[in-house]
Amino acid sequence: MPTYVPPLRGVDVGGRGLVPMVGLRELLESLGLRNVRTLIQSGNAVRALDPERFLPDRFAVVGTEIHLHLPGGLGRSKLPPHLDRRLGVPVTRRNWSTVTGLLDLASS
């Protein structure tokens, strides 16, 4: 099983942006990650990915964004509602067609 080290942005060890490491571990484990370990109060984590948890859906954390691949569609996937509950912050989603359409519009 592959091991990943995800650097998280915006986690502050001093106060603003403080994220409890217990909560971070629980969130990552709720996403199907195994053996999550964190390094001090830094937001740095090491984890092993359970590829079976939300099959066939996939996700990747890129900076402050979570990229989803939902081959069965958003309405049938269990992953986005799970993320919404666990993150506890307002989220927004755009499908790839909308993202590329907005890019075209902004470029013209």
C-alpha positions as CSV (number, residue, x, y, z in Angstrom):
1,M,0.0,0.0,0.0
2,P,1.5,3.4,-1.0
3,T,2.3,6.0,1.7
4,Y,1.6,9.7,1.2
5,V,2.9,12.8,2.9
6,P,0.4,15.6,2.2
7,P,1.6,19.1,3.1
8,L,-1.3,21.2,4.2
9,R,-1.5,25.0,3.7
10,G,-2.9,27.4,6.2
11,V,-2.3,25.3,9.4
12,D,-0.8,27.6,12.0
13,V,1.1,26.3,15.0
14,G,0.5,29.5,16.9
15,G,-3.2,30.3,16.9
16,R,-5.0,31.5,13.7
17,G,-5.7,28.6,11.5
18,L,-5.2,26.2,14.4
19,V,-6.3,22.7,13.5
20,P,-6.3,20.0,16.2
21,M,-4.2,17.1,15.1
22,V,-6.7,14.6,16.5
23,G,-9.3,16.2,14.2
24,L,-7.0,16.1,11.2
25,R,-6.2,12.4,11.8
26,E,-9.9,11.6,12.2
27,L,-10.8,13.5,9.0
28,L,-8.1,11.7,7.0
29,E,-9.1,8.3,8.5
30,S,-12.8,9.0,7.6
31,L,-11.7,9.5,4.0
32,G,-10.4,5.9,4.0
33,L,-6.8,6.6,4.9
34,R,-5.0,4.2,7.2
35,N,-2.4,4.5,9.9
36,V,-2.5,8.3,9.9
37,R,0.3,10.0,11.9
38,T,0.8,13.7,12.4
39,L,3.9,15.7,13.2
40,I,3.5,18.1,16.1
41,Q,0.8,20.8,15.7
42,S,1.9,21.5,12.1
43,G,-0.7,20.0,9.9
44,N,1.9,17.6,8.5
45,A,0.6,14.1,8.2
46,V,1.8,10.8,6.9
47,R,-0.9,8.3,5.8
48,A,-1.5,5.1,3.9
49,L,-4.4,5.2,1.4
50,D,-7.1,2.6,1.3
51,P,-8.0,2.5,-2.4
52,E,-11.2,0.5,-1.7
53,R,-13.1,2.9,0.6
54,F,-15.0,5.0,-2.0
55,L,-14.5,3.1,-5.2
56,P,-14.8,4.0,-8.0
57,D,-14.5,7.6,-6.8
58,R,-11.1,9.2,-6.3
59,F,-9.8,12.3,-4.7
60,A,-6.6,14.3,-4.5
61,V,-5.6,17.1,-2.2
62,V,-3.9,19.9,-4.1
63,G,-2.9,22.9,-2.0
64,T,-6.2,24.1,-0.4
65,E,-8.3,22.2,-3.0
66,I,-9.7,18.7,-3.1
67,H,-10.0,17.4,-6.6
68,L,-12.7,14.7,-7.1
69,H,-13.1,12.2,-9.9
70,L,-16.7,10.8,-9.7
71,P,-17.3,8.5,-12.7
72,G,-20.8,7.7,-11.5
73,G,-21.7,11.3,-11.1
74,L,-22.0,13.7,-8.2
75,G,-25.6,12.6,-7.3
76,R,-24.6,9.0,-6.8
77,S,-21.3,9.4,-5.0
78,K,-21.0,9.0,-1.3
79,L,-17.7,10.9,-1.2
80,P,-18.8,14.5,-1.5
81,P,-21.4,14.4,1.3
82,H,-18.9,12.6,3.5
83,L,-16.3,15.4,2.9
84,D,-19.0,18.1,3.6
85,R,-19.8,16.5,7.0
86,R,-16.2,15.9,8.0
87,L,-14.7,19.3,6.8
88,G,-17.3,21.3,8.6
89,V,-16.7,24.4,6.4
90,P,-18.6,25.8,3.4
91,V,-17.6,24.2,0.2
92,T,-18.3,24.7,-3.5
93,R,-18.0,22.3,-6.4
94,R,-17.7,22.9,-10.2
95,N,-17.6,20.2,-12.8
96,W,-14.7,20.2,-15.2
97,S,-16.8,21.5,-18.1
98,T,-17.8,24.5,-16.0
99,V,-14.1,25.1,-15.0
100,T,-12.9,25.0,-18.6
101,G,-15.8,27.2,-19.7
102,L,-14.9,29.8,-17.1
103,L,-11.3,29.7,-18.1
104,D,-12.3,30.3,-21.8
105,L,-14.5,33.1,-20.7
106,A,-11.8,34.8,-18.6
107,S,-9.3,34.3,-21.4
108,S,-11.4,36.0,-24.1
